[in-house]
Amino acid sequence: MTDSTAYFESVATNWDEIRRDLFPDDLRDKALAAAPLRPGALAADLGAGTGFLSEGLLARGLRVVAVDRSPSMLAELERRLGAPGELETRRGTAESLPIADGEVDFVFANMFLHHVEDPAAALAEMARILAPGGTLVLTDLDAHEHEFLRREQHDRWLGFARADVVAWLEAAGLEGAAVGDTRDACCSSSCCGGEKAEISVFLATATKPGGDVTAGRDEALRQAVRRRYAQAARQAATGEPAGCGCGCGAESESVEAIVSRGHYAADAGELPKGAVEASLGCANPVALADLRPGETVLDLGSGGGVDVILSARRVGPEGRVYGLDMTDEMLDLARRNAAEAGVGNVELLRGLIEDVPLPDASVDVVLSNCVINLTPDKPRALAEAFRVLRPGGRFAVADIVSTRPMPAALRRRVELWSACVGGALAVDEYRDALAAAGFEDVDLEIVTTWDPADFGAVGEEALAASGLTPQAAQGLIASALVRARKPLAR
């Protein structure tokens, strides 16, 4: 019996209480949200312990194979969850999982990898048991220096560099490897000397080639974006600025900085403070749109409602403004902001910009502010914008673009995608995509270029993995104003 197995055998009956002190319950929700789960599918929970993830998977209608090397942990899991027919426990190790090739649709491993002898080999085993098109979700510790965790909790590894995790996933033959920030931390205190550790937790995803891989990857990206913007909405709802928007590198900003960054200085008097605090845009598409009284406007990814409110004032009571967002928290915030602003010609809709819930040829103007870069299916989003516009209708968008080809290491980082970097189209790609959707009179104007420091620590790590120096990355990402028009009916 290894030291780590002996440790977990000794704490099994108290593990739930110990675990709550180490990491929060919402880590489970974030891990499960990262995969396109479907009832009836089979998931492996590796290093299952007493069933932290298994419980959530069962509640979502999945069948679960729970694997752990500790018999006492598995016994406690069965006691807690009642060993229903959808749950099977198997004793096994990371190096030789007791699961057949391609047997499972999903693999989850929470705080498991830092206990294994060979992380790369363990990930290769996880890839082996995945069915084609299956998704792997890994939550674990970022690299740290708290040696007491080796002695007291028998951690074999002091966390991991995210670039290494991506490399191991790719070496295992998985595709779309991406590592994101959960915004959670694992906290522990040494029993000897009082040292305290607070270690950030990452979330990694990848898919096995074959099957509907693209759909799984797309949904994982949407979930990452939804989490980021839901958190921003919650912050704004409490009166706290929502944090850094597209095109800035600070963790949070004052209202004055947001107004300046979004080019809303001339309109600040028309906007509720809460709407400004929730702004995560990169420019002012309303000023670009030249809105007229009586027009109907659609704002794709309307967020906290800044552009919806401004548009509602421009088109007047005889006009109409629709705001579309996929995040419930943002929609709730926008409704409150619109009510405070006193605009009654607004309707807020829940949905995806790739599937707009409006009829053909129903709006005069489509706006968007730093959102199209976030969608994993840009051709479909642009086709939807074209569909809902009336002939002669206008496309007026602020967005993030890349001025030259984007390094793959930046594109595959989920947190850079949700921060408006990873999904940015190159300038020529953007123009070509609009033309392919049917638009004419396409014009794209660079407004501001980003400094590599705006990418944050994750961006620096991804740049290093791509072999790109900060100097070489200067000006790679920029905010832009994009105009186009739907042709008149012929």
Phi, psi and omega in degrees: 000126181287165179301319182292323178295318178299321179298311183290329173300321185285336185251004188306314184289341179251007191296323181301316179293318179297317183298321180298330177283339184273314180209153190280160180297329185290350174297325177299313181299321180292320179295315183290329179289346183278356181235148179281070186296148176217138180303140179091343178290162182253126180240142172260130174251105186265137188063046192294338182059229181264012171103027180306307179278322182304320181301314179292322178295316178297320180296336179266009173086013179270159168268145189229134166254112181262123184243133174206153179272352181260114178301324182291323176298315180295322178296320178293321177301312180296323178295318183289315188262357174075011179045057178294168183299337180278357183241131174231131177257140179222135176273133181186175183241164180297328184282342183210079184290136182278053183222139183286162176304130175063023186282330190245153179273332181222144172237127175240138177217109182252120178054038184254319190295326183284000175256354185271160182286320185227097184302318181297318179294322179296319179292326175296322176295319178298319178296323181300318186278349179285140171284155175306133184085357181287161184244135173254133177233124184234126172242128182200187188269140168291160180303138182210181185233025184270088185297334183298338179291334173294315186286316192265331181240005174060034172292129179278328182236140177272066180069189186216147169287136185296325179298325178294319180298315178300315181298318180294320179297317180292321178296334178281000178089013180270156183244159176064028182299130181213145180234127181236172181262126178280346187063020174248163178225148172265125185242136180206151177236139179288141176282349184232098176109346173081008179297139180242141179240135172227102192245129180293149183247130177259163175233121181246142176226153174198161180234152178271134182305147182100165181068199182269067185295318184299318181298318179295317179296317181299316181293323177299319178294317179299319180296321178296317178296316181299318180299315183298316185279333172296318177297319178298319179295319179297320178297314181296325181294336178267006180089005179263134177308143188289357180105194184283133175267188178295129175098015178214159187249355184284156177289325178210162184223156171285164176301321180298320180292322178297315179301317180293314182296323181273002179060041181252014186305319182289342185251001190302325181293343182268355191247134171298147180302321181297326178291320179294318182296335179269000183288127178235022184276180185239355177191195185238091182291337179297318178296331180284333192279339182054056183292149183233151179305137176090354182282158174253131188236142172240126177254112181278120183073061192285347174055225182282358170101009181304306185287331175297314182295314179298319180295319180300322178290322183290320183275347175073176185297337178278351177264180183216141178231127174254134172247128182244128178211152180262358187251116184302320182297321177292320178298317178298317180296317180297322178297318178296317181294320179295320178296318178296324180284346178075027179261120184259355183262040185235139172227126182256129187241143175265130178167182180260148178288347175275357182209073188288127183277053177225154181289166174301146172050049185248353181227156179269330185220136170249123175251160169194146184230096175062045182236322185300327177298337184280339183282139177281350181234075184294320178303320180291320179298317180291324177296322177294319176300317179296318183299315186280346178285143171285157175307132185085358182293159189249141176250116184227106193226139165258134184205172176259136179228163171254140183275352176203172185306139183276128175301139182301327181296332176280321184295328188270000178273116186301318183291333175284329174295311182288348175262015173077014180259304190299329183263007184292131174281149170292155185306310181294325177298321180296312179300315181295321180294320177296316179297319180296329178284346178113358182286156173229175182054043182285131178221133180230122183240121175291131181257309184215136172262149182269150169272143179306334178298336179292344180285343181076186184296322180296319178296320178299318180295318180292322176299316180298320180294332180273353182079014182261124179283157176305325179295318180291335180274355181303127178078007181295320184249140182213154169269149186216155171255130186237126177239148173197171182218143173278130182302149173295149179300138180255000000 
